[in-house]
Amino acid sequence: MKRNIVLIGLSGSGKSTIGRKLARRLRMPLLDTDAMIEASENRSIPEIFAQDGEKRFRDLESAAAVEAALQNGAVISCGGGMILREQNMAVLRATGFVVFISRHPSRIFRSTRQNDRPLVQGDREKLFRLHAERIALYRGYADYTLDNGGRLNGRPGKAALRVIRAWRKSA
């Protein structure tokens, strides 16, 4: 059995970009839990939040975590709030190596379109608040932390290689 690589971190931290590089280099499927939710619901994440609320979205997120964890040898890019439910992380950790992609909120705010993110919606202070509220959870669940700032900023291939080395060492 080949362990999954599970990417966690704030929205905009680089999970999707680094995940694509990892999947390509390792010839593994890439699962994005937000994309899984959008496909199953036939709606965007902002629409789900607006129409059904955050609790419904978190329930869908938990279902996506279970579905993704059942895979063997996949790169799983998780939505930023996946860590909010212990059950999500328990199921993902059972079959995966968890990587926290750490990126300072000021870098995230400068480099991403925050209006597409339902919990932030362009509010810089809210992004900093989410970071403060979640940082201990991200660190606590991580088997490995990748600092996606400074020298790695804009170098997803280099970041992917670091993750691959850590994943292989953990096997």
GUDREN-310806 format. One line per 8 residues: number of its first residue (from 1); for each residue x, y, z of C-alpha. Coordinates in Angstrom, 3 decimals. Each point is the difference from the previous one (the first is absolute). Layout:
! residues N
NUM	X,Y,Z; ... $
//
This chain:
! residues 171
1	0.000,0.000,0.000; 1.320,3.404,-0.977; -0.714,2.750,2.547; -1.908,3.073,-1.089; 1.520,3.461,0.278; -2.492,2.311,1.712; 0.522,3.750,-0.422; -1.485,2.361,2.593 $
9	0.303,3.747,0.483; -1.836,3.264,-0.388; -1.841,0.714,-3.203; 2.567,1.507,-2.357; 3.019,-1.622,1.662; 0.969,-1.945,-3.133; -1.629,-3.386,0.598; -1.483,-0.301,-3.493 $
17	3.106,1.191,-1.827; 2.401,-2.170,1.996; -2.500,-2.869,-0.142; -0.006,0.084,-3.824; 3.817,-0.140,-0.026; 0.042,-2.892,2.488; -2.596,-1.985,-1.917; 1.840,0.479,-3.294 $
25	3.443,-0.896,1.399; -1.264,-3.029,1.931; -2.518,-1.094,-2.674; -2.732,0.006,2.614; -3.579,1.242,-0.334; -0.760,3.437,1.447; -3.161,0.344,2.054; -1.148,3.471,0.990 $
33	-2.648,-0.277,2.699; -1.611,3.328,-0.964; -0.251,-1.148,-3.638; -1.483,-3.309,1.181; -2.663,1.918,1.939; -0.779,2.298,-2.937; -0.343,-3.001,-2.330; -2.275,-1.906,2.364 $
41	-2.195,3.038,0.642; 0.086,1.505,-3.508; 0.651,3.388,1.621; 2.953,2.136,0.985; 1.258,0.227,3.575; -1.199,3.637,0.299; -3.471,-1.109,-1.179; -0.096,-2.798,2.580 $
49	0.961,2.445,2.762; -2.574,2.560,-1.162; -2.865,-2.445,-0.513; 0.566,-2.581,2.737; 2.427,1.535,2.486; 3.338,-1.000,1.422; -1.262,-3.012,1.986; -1.320,-1.691,-3.161 $
57	3.294,0.713,-1.753; 1.966,-1.522,2.914; -2.192,-3.121,-0.181; 0.768,-0.310,-3.720; 3.674,0.555,0.789; -0.056,-2.890,2.486; -1.509,-2.280,-2.643; 2.724,1.066,-2.457 $
65	2.673,-0.771,2.620; -1.295,-3.557,0.381; -0.207,-0.511,-3.761; 3.517,1.376,-0.569; 1.521,-2.022,2.845; -1.255,-3.211,-1.615; 2.387,0.594,-2.910; 3.343,-1.719,-0.152 $
73	2.972,2.099,-1.101; -1.672,3.336,-0.725; 0.919,3.604,0.605; -2.888,1.562,1.926; -0.307,3.778,0.047; -2.351,0.950,2.842; -2.119,3.087,0.420; 1.370,2.431,2.572 $
81	-2.560,-0.947,2.646; 0.434,-3.769,-0.235; 1.883,0.097,3.327; -3.000,1.416,1.867; -1.487,-3.454,0.558; 2.188,-2.512,1.776; -1.826,-2.867,-1.749; 1.147,1.328,-3.400 $
89	3.630,-0.026,1.001; -0.252,-3.389,1.716; -1.205,-1.636,-3.207; 2.524,1.828,-2.199; 2.913,-0.746,2.335; -0.897,-3.704,0.081; 1.051,-0.377,-3.647; 2.099,3.067,-0.593 $
97	3.090,2.054,0.698; -1.255,3.461,0.998; 1.888,3.031,-1.309; -0.769,3.479,1.315; 0.701,2.592,-2.676; 0.792,3.021,2.134; -0.235,3.426,-1.596; -0.290,3.307,1.790 $
105	-3.441,1.604,-0.456; 1.505,3.224,-1.371; 1.597,-2.002,-2.849; -3.268,-1.840,-0.616; -1.961,3.243,-0.118; 2.408,1.603,-2.475; 0.113,-2.962,-2.360; -3.534,-1.392,-0.171 $
113	-3.508,1.126,-0.878; -1.646,-0.057,3.400; -3.450,0.923,-1.292; -0.410,-3.633,-1.133; 0.518,-1.233,3.551; -3.293,-0.040,1.931; 1.460,0.391,3.492; 2.279,2.900,-0.927 $
121	-1.615,1.881,-2.897; 2.797,2.519,-0.394; 0.200,0.800,3.733; 3.696,0.093,0.954; -0.715,0.055,3.732; -2.237,-3.051,-0.273; 2.793,-1.892,-1.758; 2.383,0.865,2.857 $
129	-2.658,-1.063,2.531; -0.514,-3.369,-1.737; 3.761,-0.515,0.019; 0.194,0.724,3.730; -2.950,-2.302,0.743; 1.266,-2.918,-2.096; 3.802,0.064,0.191; 0.220,-2.288,3.046 $
137	-2.293,-2.546,-1.687; 2.014,0.022,-3.227; 3.235,-0.490,1.916; -1.514,-2.634,2.272; -1.231,-2.199,-2.843; 3.094,0.348,-2.186; 2.526,-2.766,-0.451; 2.090,2.532,-1.935 $
145	-0.166,3.793,-0.369; 1.033,1.703,-3.220; 0.623,3.735,0.289; -1.352,1.333,-3.296; 1.467,3.463,0.228; 3.303,1.698,-0.437; 2.222,-2.065,-2.291; -2.745,-2.466,-0.975 $
153	-2.464,2.706,-0.954; -0.771,-0.568,-3.660; 2.010,-3.250,-0.140; -2.592,-2.800,0.255; 2.332,-2.571,-1.577; 2.582,0.547,2.723; -2.712,-0.159,2.657; -1.303,-3.273,-1.453 $
161	3.462,-1.556,0.158; 0.275,0.850,3.696; -3.364,-1.623,0.678; 0.982,-3.113,-1.976; 3.218,-0.389,2.010; -1.882,0.307,3.313; -2.740,-2.413,-1.167; 2.541,-2.611,-1.081 $
169	1.891,0.301,3.302; -3.240,-0.576,1.910; -0.762,-3.306,-1.745 $
//
